[in-house]
């Protein structure tokens, strides 16, 4: 059996050897949910960028530029980090450069992986199928919030472990922890996520609708993956 | 209500502001279980030391010296890290300098706390009483294993949160995570801990008896705390 492990925060990723693994980057609220939504709705590619200035400069190379900090769109950018902004016919075929508070850093720190995939509840079953095809040990890399562990990403890790458990064993303590969180709360995922500190932060910005959407399962069949610095279908 | 938070690994402790808080250092297998046992059996004081050489030199200052690395006693030291070694009449009134793989580093990195307490299943009820008396927000600082999150320390954090919940609220995502782990597995704590990677490492060293002992609740009423560089009753 192959193995699953969970890195609960980008601050712990140096403890993992990513080479030889499939790594799933996860930032449920909202970067990886939004990236999945964007590619599903026809965006051609997303270039994840860690900092604002580098993102802004990509405008000159023909990218639409998107930025979120602290849960809000940054002034002067074309787009923010809400999945609903990316359900737009006018974005079909376009390339977007995206920087977010936690999600793009998590992708950045996952680059040593053999295969870097983007995970969300929105694509969880297609993601699990892709992981089975690749047939390598998996590290689920949770974005957390500014270094801290968060509930919604850990919960997703547990849900993915449950989906994979016919052929992938949760072989580390962090995986068993994520699995217990999911098993304990699987009957009321929205109820648990409402308690999370990040959901409370976002609710302050009036985006409860985003949160509800990001918890929907299998809305899309798309599994974004990194190829030549770009996230594509 | 006061609050509980959980730092799941010493690698994340820089994210917490320890000043103004009660911090509980936890390394169930075995440093904090052993420290509690030692003080309960009459050891006068334990000086936690992060590195082997500094520990060795304290021999000249009249300390007994104790060292563990990778689950085993280090050659040339008086004692290792098994609680059973400290149930010894000959240690009554003695001072011990102790260095372990994870536990003493965790204590070292908790020094900015207003009050630094040592927690274990062995003293969990007395510890909860002491925390209530101190009446400050609590950070439960888990030792983990070489930076990684582990099951037994997180489980203990959840158990302590449950014990405190009449007057302390789990107010952060890490606390809710620990609480879910505990609630999900409270009927079979030994069964869960058997799955933990550290228990499996220790079992390889033939110390299943230590593990069973470290999971016993309320064996002692002692709550070790740090005062002038020494852990005392």
Interface residues (C-beta under 8 A of the other chain):
Chain A: X8 X9 X11 X12 X15 X145 X146 X147 X148 X149 X150 X151 X154 X172 X173 X174 X176 X177 X180 X181 X183 X184 X185 X192 X195 X196 X197 X198
Chain B: X8 X9 X11 X12 X15 X145 X146 X147 X148 X149 X150 X151 X154 X172 X173 X174 X176 X177 X180 X181 X183 X184 X185 X192 X195 X196 X197 X198
